[in-house]
């Protein structure tokens, strides 16, 4: 299948494209987009991979599925396009960054700047129907994105994995914690964050400390 995805990722994931689940997934996604509004725009479905080549990944942040309201999703977990108001989870992410390392809260919630520094902003499910959270969670995307995580786990080391909430933490079994740095916490959504465990977790400074210790440039959060 002719999947439009960044070349280094294409090399690692090419074995997935002709598997029955991926053929069925592609058919289902095309049908969903033809039947009604879905997000992100089709050209941005693989945006997380295209902005952050395999060999440049330093940090992995796993989300569940894209934002499902107009103008928000553009293929990066937790990120919204320029000019879009910050969703509550992203507000809490920026608040914790400010509290942790003192960076001012930015004007834009577009996290392309993170992706270009080596942060893989990967949603487990890469598409969604408008106004219906998790509506594409049963199409097969998770098999594909798990394959991406496993490829990183097999070939790369000294990565930082930021696993927020029970769903992201459920992926930790794929990661060799003796070769990587795994930081887990509650989800930054208000429902979870306000119960405690998000604010004051200092994950962003801890992440950068680990990167520096392993000879890598820290992330400009």
C-alpha positions as CSV (number, residue, x, y, z in Angstrom):
1,X,0.0,0.0,0.0
2,X,1.2,3.5,-0.8
3,X,1.2,5.1,2.7
4,X,2.4,8.7,2.8
5,X,4.6,8.6,5.9
6,X,8.1,9.9,6.6
7,X,10.8,7.6,5.1
8,X,12.6,6.5,8.3
9,X,9.3,5.5,9.8
10,X,8.2,3.9,6.6
11,X,11.2,1.6,6.7
12,X,10.4,0.5,10.2
13,X,6.6,0.1,9.7
14,X,6.5,-1.1,6.1
15,X,5.7,-4.6,7.4
16,X,2.4,-3.4,8.8
17,X,1.0,-1.9,5.6
18,X,0.0,-5.1,3.9
19,X,-1.3,-6.9,6.9
20,X,-5.0,-7.7,6.9
21,X,-5.7,-5.4,9.9
22,X,-4.1,-2.4,8.1
23,X,-5.9,-3.0,4.9
24,X,-9.2,-3.1,6.8
25,X,-8.2,-0.1,8.8
26,X,-7.4,1.9,5.6
27,X,-10.8,0.9,4.1
28,X,-12.7,1.9,7.3
29,X,-10.9,5.3,7.6
30,X,-11.5,6.2,4.0
31,X,-15.2,5.3,4.4
32,X,-15.5,7.3,7.6
33,X,-14.0,10.4,6.0
34,X,-16.2,10.0,3.0
35,X,-19.3,9.6,5.1
36,X,-18.8,12.7,7.3
37,X,-16.4,15.0,9.1
38,X,-13.4,13.4,10.7
39,X,-10.3,14.7,12.3
40,X,-7.5,15.5,11.7
41,X,-7.5,16.5,8.0
42,X,-6.4,13.5,5.9
43,X,-3.0,14.9,5.0
44,X,-2.2,15.3,8.7
45,X,-3.1,11.8,9.9
46,X,0.6,10.8,10.1
47,X,1.8,14.3,11.1
48,X,3.5,13.0,14.4
49,X,5.7,10.7,12.3
50,X,6.4,13.2,9.6
51,X,7.6,15.9,11.9
52,X,9.7,13.6,14.1
53,X,11.7,11.1,12.1
54,X,12.6,7.8,13.8
55,X,16.2,8.5,14.4
56,X,15.5,11.9,15.9
57,X,13.0,10.8,18.6
58,X,14.2,11.8,22.1
59,X,10.9,11.9,24.0
60,X,7.6,10.1,23.5
61,X,4.3,11.4,24.7
62,X,1.3,9.1,24.2
63,X,-2.2,10.4,23.9
64,X,-5.4,8.4,23.4
65,X,-7.1,9.9,20.3
66,X,-7.4,13.3,18.5
67,X,-9.4,16.2,19.6
68,X,-12.8,15.9,18.0
69,X,-14.0,19.5,17.6
70,X,-13.5,21.8,14.6
71,X,-10.0,23.3,14.0
72,X,-8.3,21.5,16.9
73,X,-6.6,18.3,15.8
74,X,-3.6,18.3,13.4
75,X,-2.1,14.9,14.1
76,X,-0.1,15.7,17.3
77,X,-1.2,14.5,20.7
78,X,-2.4,17.3,23.0
79,X,-1.6,19.9,20.3
80,X,-4.0,22.3,18.6
81,X,-3.6,24.5,15.6
82,X,-2.5,28.2,15.9
83,X,-5.3,30.5,17.1
84,X,-7.4,27.7,18.7
85,X,-8.2,28.1,22.4
86,X,-6.2,25.7,24.7
87,X,-8.2,22.6,25.6
88,X,-8.2,22.0,29.4
89,X,-5.5,19.3,29.3
90,X,-3.2,21.5,27.3
91,X,-3.8,24.4,29.8
92,X,-2.7,22.1,32.6
93,X,0.4,21.0,30.7
94,X,1.5,24.6,30.2
95,X,0.7,25.4,33.8
96,X,2.9,22.6,35.0
97,X,5.7,23.6,32.6
98,X,5.6,27.1,34.0
99,X,5.6,25.9,37.6
100,X,8.4,23.4,36.9
101,X,10.9,25.3,34.8
102,X,9.6,28.8,34.7
103,X,8.8,29.0,31.0
104,X,6.0,31.5,30.2
105,X,2.7,30.1,29.0
106,X,2.8,30.4,25.2
107,X,0.4,32.2,23.0
108,X,-0.2,29.2,20.8
109,X,-1.1,25.6,21.6
110,X,0.6,24.3,18.5
111,X,3.2,21.8,19.6
112,X,5.0,21.5,16.3
113,X,7.9,23.2,17.9
114,X,8.2,20.2,20.3
115,X,7.9,17.6,17.5
116,X,10.7,19.3,15.5
117,X,13.0,19.0,18.6
118,X,12.4,15.2,18.8
119,X,9.2,14.8,20.8
120,X,7.0,12.2,19.2
121,X,3.5,13.3,20.0
122,X,1.7,10.0,19.3
123,X,-2.0,9.4,19.7
124,X,-2.8,5.7,20.0
125,X,-5.7,6.2,17.6
126,X,-4.9,8.6,14.8
127,X,-8.4,9.6,13.6
128,X,-11.8,10.4,15.1
129,X,-15.3,11.3,14.0
130,X,-16.4,14.9,14.7
131,X,-17.9,15.4,18.1
132,X,-17.4,11.7,19.1
133,X,-14.4,10.9,21.3
134,X,-12.9,7.5,20.8
135,X,-15.2,6.8,17.8
136,X,-12.4,5.2,15.8
137,X,-10.7,3.4,18.7
138,X,-11.9,0.0,17.4
139,X,-10.7,0.4,13.8
140,X,-7.2,-1.0,14.4
141,X,-5.1,2.0,14.8
142,X,-3.7,0.8,18.1
143,X,-2.1,-2.2,16.5
144,X,-0.3,0.2,14.2
145,X,0.8,2.7,16.8
146,X,1.9,-0.2,19.2
147,X,4.1,-1.3,16.3
148,X,5.7,2.1,16.3
149,X,6.3,2.0,20.0
150,X,7.8,-1.5,19.7
151,X,10.1,-0.3,16.9
152,X,11.5,2.4,19.1
153,X,11.8,-0.1,22.0
154,X,13.8,-2.5,19.8
155,X,16.2,-0.1,18.1
156,X,16.5,3.0,20.3
157,X,17.6,3.6,23.9
158,X,18.0,6.5,26.3
159,X,14.6,7.8,25.3
160,X,12.2,9.5,27.7
161,X,8.6,8.2,27.8
162,X,6.0,10.5,29.4
163,X,3.0,8.3,30.2
164,X,0.1,10.4,31.5
165,X,-3.0,8.6,32.7
166,X,-4.0,4.9,32.9
167,X,-4.3,4.5,29.1
168,X,-0.8,5.7,28.4
169,X,0.6,3.8,31.3
170,X,-0.8,0.6,29.9
171,X,1.8,0.9,27.1
172,X,4.7,0.7,29.6
173,X,5.1,-3.1,29.2
174,X,6.6,-2.5,25.7
175,X,9.4,-0.3,27.1
176,X,12.7,-1.5,28.6
177,X,13.0,0.6,31.7
178,X,16.7,-0.4,32.1
179,X,17.5,1.4,28.8
180,X,15.1,4.3,28.9
181,X,13.6,6.8,31.3
182,X,9.8,6.3,32.0
183,X,7.9,9.0,33.8
184,X,4.3,8.2,34.8
185,X,1.7,10.4,36.3
186,X,-2.1,11.0,36.3
187,X,-3.6,12.6,33.1
188,X,-3.4,16.4,32.8
189,X,-7.2,16.6,32.3
190,X,-8.9,18.6,35.0
191,X,-10.8,15.6,36.3
192,X,-7.5,13.8,37.0
193,X,-5.1,16.7,37.6
194,X,-7.3,18.3,40.2
195,X,-7.3,15.2,42.3
196,X,-3.5,15.5,42.7
197,X,-0.4,14.1,41.1
198,X,-0.2,16.2,38.0
199,X,0.9,19.6,39.4
200,X,4.3,19.4,40.9
201,X,5.3,16.2,39.2
202,X,8.3,18.0,37.6
203,X,8.4,15.7,34.6
204,X,9.6,18.3,32.2
205,X,12.7,19.2,34.2
206,X,13.4,15.5,35.0
207,X,13.1,14.8,31.3
208,X,15.7,17.4,30.3
209,X,18.0,16.3,33.1
210,X,18.0,12.8,31.7
211,X,18.6,14.0,28.1
212,X,21.5,16.1,29.2
213,X,23.0,13.2,31.2
214,X,22.9,11.1,28.0
215,X,24.5,13.7,25.8
216,X,21.4,15.1,24.2
217,X,20.0,18.6,23.8
218,X,17.2,19.3,26.2
219,X,13.8,20.2,25.0
220,X,12.8,23.8,24.9
221,X,9.4,23.3,26.4
